[in-house]
């Protein structure tokens, strides 16, 4: 049975680009279906002749990777400064892209895939997917600081709330604290912003796990494929 879906979803599932980018291309008139200019919300299936910005799409095998991102690598598919990207670290001919981002100097767990539908599930705030970080910060973090982070702080009219915060240790010689923290949204620079806001700038940052996926058995720069059971479990986060 042929599965009919919204055009932008089919494009995303093909691995050419994200759903959001697909919508932009449709609006710009760069997508056709069976020779006709496409519109937002149009229904189609993979048996149709779909051309995206001059490229014909075909349904391709989905691939899923968990990478322990090293420091000094950008979380994009390309970089105008010619820096190494996380895509460069994965040995595949598929067009994959990262699910969310980690800063240039942040290390740890990040998923890469060509499955646009799953990427949208994992990045959407409503699905409340846990991201656990281990941070080295300046100064001695107090109980009051921790309570404030749990209660939530406002930065640039946005509220940042931590699901879990715990001090792991304090180094008196360097006046630095080591903190474990769990968030459920993937905003840009969120960890650095919230600690800076309470007077404890981040020195080092590592994402220890994303959802239930950790990097305990992966060295910096190493990656592995996710198995079907893990992919199914990630899909179960959809609300």
C-alpha beads as a LAMMPS data file, in Angstrom:
LAMMPS data file: protein, C-alpha beads

239 atoms
238 bonds

1 atom types
1 bond types

-500.0 500.0 xlo xhi
-500.0 500.0 ylo yhi
-500.0 500.0 zlo zhi

Masses

1 110.0

Atoms # bond

1 1 1 0.000 0.000 0.000
2 1 1 1.367 3.394 -1.027
3 1 1 1.688 5.801 1.883
4 1 1 0.446 9.323 1.111
5 1 1 1.974 12.082 3.240
6 1 1 2.534 15.818 3.257
7 1 1 5.135 16.794 0.723
8 1 1 7.489 18.520 3.155
9 1 1 7.563 15.358 5.286
10 1 1 8.424 13.202 2.276
11 1 1 11.261 15.577 1.367
12 1 1 12.607 15.500 4.917
13 1 1 12.387 11.710 5.034
14 1 1 14.343 11.486 1.796
15 1 1 17.349 12.981 3.563
16 1 1 17.716 15.947 1.224
17 1 1 16.971 18.543 3.908
18 1 1 14.967 19.204 7.048
19 1 1 11.204 19.701 6.998
20 1 1 11.603 23.407 7.733
21 1 1 14.051 23.816 4.845
22 1 1 11.675 21.856 2.604
23 1 1 8.882 24.307 3.400
24 1 1 11.182 27.212 2.510
25 1 1 12.038 25.616 -0.839
26 1 1 8.358 24.973 -1.593
27 1 1 7.498 28.605 -0.850
28 1 1 10.306 29.721 -3.165
29 1 1 8.844 27.607 -5.992
30 1 1 11.832 25.271 -6.094
31 1 1 9.810 22.067 -5.696
32 1 1 7.687 20.324 -8.313
33 1 1 5.539 17.197 -8.164
34 1 1 4.929 15.416 -11.478
35 1 1 5.909 18.594 -13.315
36 1 1 3.585 20.884 -11.331
37 1 1 4.808 23.548 -8.903
38 1 1 4.250 22.334 -5.334
39 1 1 2.370 24.081 -2.538
40 1 1 2.629 23.886 1.255
41 1 1 0.531 21.018 2.633
42 1 1 0.373 19.211 -0.687
43 1 1 -0.018 15.433 -0.412
44 1 1 2.225 13.053 -2.322
45 1 1 4.050 9.730 -2.093
46 1 1 7.429 8.379 -3.166
47 1 1 6.005 7.050 -6.421
48 1 1 5.505 10.650 -7.554
49 1 1 8.194 12.450 -9.510
50 1 1 9.363 14.951 -6.886
51 1 1 12.061 17.451 -7.859
52 1 1 13.669 19.563 -5.104
53 1 1 15.877 22.420 -6.262
54 1 1 16.747 20.483 -9.395
55 1 1 17.259 17.132 -7.633
56 1 1 14.991 14.112 -7.919
57 1 1 14.349 12.467 -4.560
58 1 1 14.159 8.809 -3.726
59 1 1 13.315 7.167 -0.448
60 1 1 16.609 6.150 1.110
61 1 1 17.579 3.905 3.964
62 1 1 17.444 5.664 7.328
63 1 1 20.650 5.734 9.334
64 1 1 21.160 6.737 12.957
65 1 1 24.434 7.464 14.745
66 1 1 25.449 8.413 18.273
67 1 1 28.679 10.430 18.354
68 1 1 30.902 11.505 21.238
69 1 1 31.627 14.953 19.858
70 1 1 35.179 16.185 20.466
71 1 1 36.116 19.751 21.315
72 1 1 36.967 21.996 18.356
73 1 1 34.409 20.541 15.943
74 1 1 31.286 22.388 14.756
75 1 1 27.832 20.791 14.911
76 1 1 26.867 21.606 11.330
77 1 1 27.037 19.911 7.941
78 1 1 29.355 22.591 6.528
79 1 1 31.352 25.549 7.801
80 1 1 32.293 28.800 6.044
81 1 1 35.501 28.965 8.122
82 1 1 36.592 25.529 6.889
83 1 1 36.526 24.052 10.387
84 1 1 35.980 20.331 10.841
85 1 1 32.302 19.393 11.191
86 1 1 30.763 16.466 13.033
87 1 1 29.578 15.087 9.692
88 1 1 33.237 14.752 8.686
89 1 1 33.691 12.289 11.553
90 1 1 31.058 9.817 10.301
91 1 1 31.988 7.337 7.568
92 1 1 28.846 7.315 5.450
93 1 1 27.714 8.345 1.989
94 1 1 24.280 9.284 3.333
95 1 1 23.368 12.934 3.746
96 1 1 23.120 13.084 7.518
97 1 1 22.739 16.044 9.843
98 1 1 22.935 16.594 13.597
99 1 1 19.898 16.561 15.868
100 1 1 20.356 19.907 17.577
101 1 1 23.771 21.363 18.275
102 1 1 26.640 21.388 20.711
103 1 1 28.893 24.427 20.858
104 1 1 32.347 24.381 19.224
105 1 1 34.050 23.878 22.600
106 1 1 31.384 21.558 24.073
107 1 1 31.870 17.797 23.970
108 1 1 29.643 14.777 24.327
109 1 1 26.554 12.977 23.079
110 1 1 24.919 14.033 19.828
111 1 1 22.741 12.114 17.357
112 1 1 23.161 12.313 13.580
113 1 1 20.607 10.970 11.114
114 1 1 18.855 11.432 7.784
115 1 1 15.467 10.827 9.426
116 1 1 13.780 14.227 9.482
117 1 1 10.709 12.972 11.305
118 1 1 12.686 11.601 14.224
119 1 1 14.859 14.717 14.347
120 1 1 11.742 16.858 14.737
121 1 1 10.476 14.640 17.574
122 1 1 13.776 14.845 19.433
123 1 1 14.135 18.611 19.089
124 1 1 10.558 19.633 19.902
125 1 1 10.322 21.127 23.437
126 1 1 6.900 19.572 24.117
127 1 1 8.446 16.084 24.145
128 1 1 10.542 16.964 27.219
129 1 1 13.572 14.878 26.264
130 1 1 16.292 14.929 28.903
131 1 1 19.772 16.203 28.149
132 1 1 22.305 15.632 30.917
133 1 1 25.435 17.796 31.123
134 1 1 28.538 17.825 33.291
135 1 1 29.865 21.347 33.729
136 1 1 32.999 22.829 35.236
137 1 1 32.136 26.331 36.383
138 1 1 33.832 29.216 38.132
139 1 1 33.296 29.663 41.863
140 1 1 31.484 27.742 44.569
141 1 1 27.874 27.103 43.580
142 1 1 25.556 27.453 46.552
143 1 1 22.324 25.775 47.572
144 1 1 20.581 29.058 46.802
145 1 1 22.015 28.999 43.273
146 1 1 20.765 25.455 42.747
147 1 1 17.290 26.291 44.040
148 1 1 17.153 29.274 41.701
149 1 1 18.042 27.122 38.693
150 1 1 15.360 24.600 39.601
151 1 1 12.785 27.340 40.106
152 1 1 13.691 28.953 36.792
153 1 1 15.362 32.155 35.695
154 1 1 14.388 34.631 32.984
155 1 1 16.972 35.509 30.334
156 1 1 16.011 37.661 27.341
157 1 1 12.321 37.118 28.125
158 1 1 12.699 33.329 28.092
159 1 1 12.404 31.130 31.163
160 1 1 15.114 28.526 31.702
161 1 1 14.332 25.761 34.178
162 1 1 16.581 22.897 35.214
163 1 1 14.977 19.550 35.974
164 1 1 17.970 18.443 38.037
165 1 1 21.065 20.175 39.417
166 1 1 23.636 18.648 41.744
167 1 1 27.154 19.648 42.767
168 1 1 29.542 16.733 42.233
169 1 1 32.643 18.330 43.750
170 1 1 34.393 21.607 44.509
171 1 1 38.088 22.327 43.865
172 1 1 39.303 24.757 46.495
173 1 1 42.662 25.261 44.733
174 1 1 41.107 26.518 41.505
175 1 1 37.833 27.786 43.005
176 1 1 35.776 25.761 40.548
177 1 1 32.678 23.616 40.931
178 1 1 31.718 20.502 38.987
179 1 1 27.987 20.229 38.430
180 1 1 25.603 17.684 36.896
181 1 1 22.568 19.303 35.295
182 1 1 19.548 18.044 33.340
183 1 1 17.475 20.157 30.942
184 1 1 14.598 19.178 28.683
185 1 1 14.928 21.821 25.956
186 1 1 17.635 22.341 23.394
187 1 1 18.079 26.102 23.237
188 1 1 21.308 27.602 21.938
189 1 1 24.020 28.116 24.580
190 1 1 21.469 27.472 27.347
191 1 1 23.886 25.997 29.907
192 1 1 26.392 28.803 29.452
193 1 1 23.650 31.405 29.654
194 1 1 22.093 30.206 32.888
195 1 1 25.374 29.759 34.749
196 1 1 26.659 33.102 33.533
197 1 1 23.411 34.686 34.727
198 1 1 24.015 33.487 38.299
199 1 1 27.689 34.488 38.280
200 1 1 29.360 31.154 37.517
201 1 1 30.713 31.183 33.935
202 1 1 31.207 27.771 32.334
203 1 1 34.805 26.658 31.846
204 1 1 34.160 23.213 30.355
205 1 1 30.972 21.478 29.272
206 1 1 30.150 17.894 28.306
207 1 1 26.799 16.344 27.410
208 1 1 26.802 12.952 29.091
209 1 1 23.592 11.641 27.616
210 1 1 20.712 12.529 25.309
211 1 1 17.408 10.825 26.149
212 1 1 18.594 7.342 27.270
213 1 1 21.710 7.309 25.073
214 1 1 25.042 7.800 26.841
215 1 1 28.639 7.865 25.603
216 1 1 30.279 5.789 28.344
217 1 1 31.694 3.320 25.821
218 1 1 32.676 5.885 23.200
219 1 1 35.979 7.728 23.223
220 1 1 36.121 11.315 22.017
221 1 1 35.431 11.327 18.270
222 1 1 34.054 7.783 18.245
223 1 1 30.533 6.878 17.150
224 1 1 28.241 3.915 16.746
225 1 1 25.056 3.048 14.879
226 1 1 21.818 2.918 16.832
227 1 1 19.982 -0.388 16.709
228 1 1 16.294 -0.735 15.704
229 1 1 15.189 -1.080 19.334
230 1 1 16.883 2.200 20.248
231 1 1 15.342 3.985 17.261
232 1 1 11.901 2.708 18.226
233 1 1 12.444 3.917 21.791
234 1 1 13.386 7.373 20.520
235 1 1 10.191 7.494 18.456
236 1 1 8.213 6.692 21.606
237 1 1 9.036 10.158 22.989
238 1 1 6.528 11.702 20.612
239 1 1 3.586 13.213 22.497

Bonds

1 1 1 2
2 1 2 3
3 1 3 4
4 1 4 5
5 1 5 6
6 1 6 7
7 1 7 8
8 1 8 9
9 1 9 10
10 1 10 11
11 1 11 12
12 1 12 13
13 1 13 14
14 1 14 15
15 1 15 16
16 1 16 17
17 1 17 18
18 1 18 19
19 1 19 20
20 1 20 21
21 1 21 22
22 1 22 23
23 1 23 24
24 1 24 25
25 1 25 26
26 1 26 27
27 1 27 28
28 1 28 29
29 1 29 30
30 1 30 31
31 1 31 32
32 1 32 33
33 1 33 34
34 1 34 35
35 1 35 36
36 1 36 37
37 1 37 38
38 1 38 39
39 1 39 40
40 1 40 41
41 1 41 42
42 1 42 43
43 1 43 44
44 1 44 45
45 1 45 46
46 1 46 47
47 1 47 48
48 1 48 49
49 1 49 50
50 1 50 51
51 1 51 52
52 1 52 53
53 1 53 54
54 1 54 55
55 1 55 56
56 1 56 57
57 1 57 58
58 1 58 59
59 1 59 60
60 1 60 61
61 1 61 62
62 1 62 63
63 1 63 64
64 1 64 65
65 1 65 66
66 1 66 67
67 1 67 68
68 1 68 69
69 1 69 70
70 1 70 71
71 1 71 72
72 1 72 73
73 1 73 74
74 1 74 75
75 1 75 76
76 1 76 77
77 1 77 78
78 1 78 79
79 1 79 80
80 1 80 81
81 1 81 82
82 1 82 83
83 1 83 84
84 1 84 85
85 1 85 86
86 1 86 87
87 1 87 88
88 1 88 89
89 1 89 90
90 1 90 91
91 1 91 92
92 1 92 93
93 1 93 94
94 1 94 95
95 1 95 96
96 1 96 97
97 1 97 98
98 1 98 99
99 1 99 100
100 1 100 101
101 1 101 102
102 1 102 103
103 1 103 104
104 1 104 105
105 1 105 106
106 1 106 107
107 1 107 108
108 1 108 109
109 1 109 110
110 1 110 111
111 1 111 112
112 1 112 113
113 1 113 114
114 1 114 115
115 1 115 116
116 1 116 117
117 1 117 118
118 1 118 119
119 1 119 120
120 1 120 121
121 1 121 122
122 1 122 123
123 1 123 124
124 1 124 125
125 1 125 126
126 1 126 127
127 1 127 128
128 1 128 129
129 1 129 130
130 1 130 131
131 1 131 132
132 1 132 133
133 1 133 134
134 1 134 135
135 1 135 136
136 1 136 137
137 1 137 138
138 1 138 139
139 1 139 140
140 1 140 141
141 1 141 142
142 1 142 143
143 1 143 144
144 1 144 145
145 1 145 146
146 1 146 147
147 1 147 148
148 1 148 149
149 1 149 150
150 1 150 151
151 1 151 152
152 1 152 153
153 1 153 154
154 1 154 155
155 1 155 156
156 1 156 157
157 1 157 158
158 1 158 159
159 1 159 160
160 1 160 161
161 1 161 162
162 1 162 163
163 1 163 164
164 1 164 165
165 1 165 166
166 1 166 167
167 1 167 168
168 1 168 169
169 1 169 170
170 1 170 171
171 1 171 172
172 1 172 173
173 1 173 174
174 1 174 175
175 1 175 176
176 1 176 177
177 1 177 178
178 1 178 179
179 1 179 180
180 1 180 181
181 1 181 182
182 1 182 183
183 1 183 184
184 1 184 185
185 1 185 186
186 1 186 187
187 1 187 188
188 1 188 189
189 1 189 190
190 1 190 191
191 1 191 192
192 1 192 193
193 1 193 194
194 1 194 195
195 1 195 196
196 1 196 197
197 1 197 198
198 1 198 199
199 1 199 200
200 1 200 201
201 1 201 202
202 1 202 203
203 1 203 204
204 1 204 205
205 1 205 206
206 1 206 207
207 1 207 208
208 1 208 209
209 1 209 210
210 1 210 211
211 1 211 212
212 1 212 213
213 1 213 214
214 1 214 215
215 1 215 216
216 1 216 217
217 1 217 218
218 1 218 219
219 1 219 220
220 1 220 221
221 1 221 222
222 1 222 223
223 1 223 224
224 1 224 225
225 1 225 226
226 1 226 227
227 1 227 228
228 1 228 229
229 1 229 230
230 1 230 231
231 1 231 232
232 1 232 233
233 1 233 234
234 1 234 235
235 1 235 236
236 1 236 237
237 1 237 238
238 1 238 239
